[in-house]
Amino acid sequence: MTTGDAVPLFPRFIAIDWSGATGKRYAGIAVAECGAGGPPRIVAPVDRLWSRTAVFDWLLDGVERGPALIGIDCAFSLPFAVAGRYFRDPDAATVFDLWDRVEAVAGAEPDFAGGSFTAHPDYGTDFWRTGTQPDWYRDPHRLTERVCRADGCGSPQSPYKLIGAKQVGKGGLAGMRMLRALKRAAPGRVAVWPFDPPQPGMSVFCEIYPRLFLMRAGFGLRKIRDGAAVDAALAALGSPPAGLSGAVTDHDADALVSAAGLRWLAGRAEVWTPPAMDAQARRQEGWIFGVGDRNTGNPVPGA
């Protein structure tokens, strides 16, 4: 992998459809992997379903063996227009300070769960947790989420909204806890983009939004429900077919298409330095991989 202004190079691309649910194992987690060529494949868990701890163990083993670009479908941070108040000096705080704060509150929860942060008296009042939208709630979004919407690449939910099937807040907090643990377990081997500069030999973790890849593949807001549709999306992203037959779950489809989408986008310099990404995003809020580059809003040729 190269450094400086050059585009990082990776031999493997991994996409994880994530879950912040409470439990021991989750139907909502799927993992897909592809190499520099060839189709993506679903990585089967050791048990029937993945736990977040099992994903952590699998990722840790992988980063010890060599670099990869790894996308996780969860928010890596919170909007600092709200989260900034958690710190004495909001301007000096970084995303890693936020991760430390989340860990200090939720560290006793098993399997990287982060739900207790949303119920803590110092932080829980910022989350819309129950009932109809409260008068005080303003649905705060990070810059990357706003740019994603403006580019026509989907409508990511606010991490502070914990209502409805598309809520992402608890999944994001669980992801923050796992990323923090990975950085500590494999120092020098894990970089989290855009907060850390990629270095040779390091695996780079990035935030993904599967709908962006589906829209880039020409699927709009439609769901993928079978192997033929998976292969159509993969073809639009320059990938050989996965060759699956019959029904495919949303989670498997998102992971497969996202793994191919990561490979398809990773060689573009503007994806790594999108013009819309500001200094706060680089230090505090993070960025969705593929949002804000000059071509994001354009349909895939031939899709």
Beta strands, then each sheet from edge to edge (+ up, - down):
strand 1: 12-17
strand 2: 30-35
strand 3: 41-42
strand 4: 69-72
strand 5: 190-192
strand 6: 203-207
sheet 1: 3+ 2- 1+ 4+ 6+ 5+
end
